Amino acid sequence: MPRTLSSAGKFVVLSVILLFLASAILLYASTGVITSFNPPGAIRADAAGINAAGTVVGTWTDSQNVLHGYIRNLSSVVTVVDDPDAGTQSNEGTFIFGINDLGQVTGSYNALDSSGTIEPYGFVRDQYGNYTTFIAPGAVRTWGMSINNSGVIAGGYSPNEGAEIDGLIRDVSGNITNFAVPNVGYTIVEAINATSQIVGDFSDATGDHGFVRSPSGAIKTFDAPGAIHTYAVAISNNGVVTGYHVDSTDGNAVRHGFYRDAQGNIMSFDVPGAGTGDTQGTYAMGINAAGTITGYYSDSNSILHGFVRDQSGSFVTFDDPNAGTKTNQGTFPCCINRLGQIAGGFTGTEGRVRSFVRK
């Protein structure tokens, strides 16, 4: 006679299976294997984003100083991204700044306008390779910075040739809404999450400050405790913000990481081993839904090293094996996906910037 499990037995088995799967994911995410890469022909390659599939995107520069986007999947296949309207002269080309889990990317491309000036235009490339250009209303310059899984883009624009910069949000129908923190020098957008919360920073007469924009358009500003300058860089799907802050304007302006929870509580942190001199310290750059933060720290010799900080506050540090060990060389992660995979860049011993992925 076949044996069947009771409801309690089924629950125990299911719990064991779920625990095993969770452990497998954590093991996969914490192996720490680093793969360095450089698109063929690149003299520089800067990583900018990583999605749930482990696909890394960024921008590379060729020997003629023309810029191109790249998309690198987990099979190490690199796809070159050139917007069809991008210029092909020195300092022209295509930049990629963000990717979502569908493989849609956003960024900007540089091209000559009617007056002969090189200007950036925003674009989105779908997962099938189709390009769409977008320009913010009243903009001279436009760029996309981040795209969520719904296809909503957060970015920036400049209404003139000066230094003024404001934010934008582009919905899935292509409608663009310009926005800015009121009465400030500039508003810089960094990232958007699944619910279309946008994070970034702005400047005024007292320094730099962070902000979070809600899906309804309400803007909440904030400062890390004791900070002269606060730079909000990333936001998780849970609404947790991370970045770094500076608490001095003198010759000992140390950087400190911070995170701000969904309720607005802010906590600063420093990676053990971070330097305490000017521009040294901790730079938090990315966060996932589990609350795991990645970034880099500059040690007492101004050499850069990557780090991972889990939700309990424990740190793991790492270096790309090809990273240089001279002043201002080293490893600098930019972003992390939900599995804990990390993308970023490093400066090699020859002084060139290349990209890496840490699985």
PyMOL commands that set and color helices and strands:
alter all, ss='L'
color gray80, all
select helices_A, chain A and resi 7-29
alter helices_A, ss='H'
color red, helices_A
select strands_A, chain A and resi 34-37+44-50+56-61+67-72+78-81+93-99+105-112+118-125+131-134+141-147+153-158+166-170+176-179+186-192+198-204+207-213+219-222+229-235+241-246+255-260+266-269+281-287+293-298+304-309+315-318+330-336+342-347+353-358
alter strands_A, ss='S'
color yellow, strands_A
deselect
rebuild
show_as cartoon
